[in-house]
Amino acid sequence: MKKRIFEIIEASRASDVQSKAYDIFMMAAILLSIAPLAFKVTPSLFDVTEPIVTFIFIADYLVRWWTADFKLNKGSKSYLLYPFTLPAVIDLVAILPGFCIVDSCFRLFKIFRLTRVLRVFRAFKLFRYSKNVEILVTVIKAERYSLIAVFILALVYIFLCALIVFNVEPQTFDNIWEAIYWATISMTTVGYGDIYPVTAVGRFITMLSALIGIAIVAMPASVITAGYMRELARREAVEENDDA
């Protein structure tokens, strides 16, 4: 029974109806819990839903802690290690703001009223209920060295462009940080227009920076897309073998 509960609360397989229903239920609860962030003045309806959602999150947290031995595969040590894992920390932070509404006497937790942004952590809980997000995280871990290499290339390119334009147009940029800011938005082709070169040479450098920047920015997307397709095909093959 315990193992079956673990299978239900984890990201669902296409053939597991109960797990899929649980994922949908939890995603609905998460969306309901962060809905107040869309209002400057919280509607009274959310004063009713917040304690309910907080109770759901607490129950989910405790069940996941109870089944941690299946998640971490480290025996009894899993129960000690689980609270320190990133998903567990996110779950805990997502729960804490609810104490301010569940019981107004909890003075210790009143501090969480100082910032509503803690509720945003509840949005991160959505990741564990989406199979696509789980696959994406797996791909990023597998391709991390390629992505780090691209990131370093981008940083070096930004720094070189900043140095060049800073020396070409010292009258436009007051310091190197402004040049780095310009190089970043030029490489990403955002182009806010608040800082821009005014000389012919500076504008030529801007054009080169934008053209080369498009290629650099596109590289992570291609790496992740290729890895995503490979991981998706691998999982489909595994599921077909399991069903067979």
Number of C-alpha atoms within 10 A of each C-alpha: 6 11 10 10 15 19 18 19 21 18 21 21 14 10 10 12 12 15 22 20 14 17 22 16 12 20 20 13 21 24 15 14 23 19 14 19 13 8 8 7 8 12 10 9 9 16 13 12 13 22 18 16 21 22 15 15 23 18 12 15 18 12 15 21 18 17 20 22 20 15 16 15 10 13 11 11 12 18 17 12 15 20 18 11 10 10 15 18 15 17 19 17 15 23 21 18 22 23 21 19 18 16 12 10 11 12 10 9 16 16 11 16 14 8 9 12 13 17 22 16 18 23 16 15 20 18 17 17 22 18 16 14 14 13 17 19 15 15 21 17 11 14 17 14 11 15 18 12 12 18 16 12 13 17 15 12 19 22 18 14 22 23 16 14 24 24 14 16 17 13 11 18 20 11 11 16 14 15 26 21 14 26 30 23 18 26 25 18 17 11 15 10 10 6 14 19 22 11 12 9 13 18 14 12 19 21 15 13 22 21 15 15 22 14 12 18 16 12 16 19 12 11 17 20 14 13 19 20 13 13 17 15 12 12 13 12 12 12 14 10 9 8 8 6
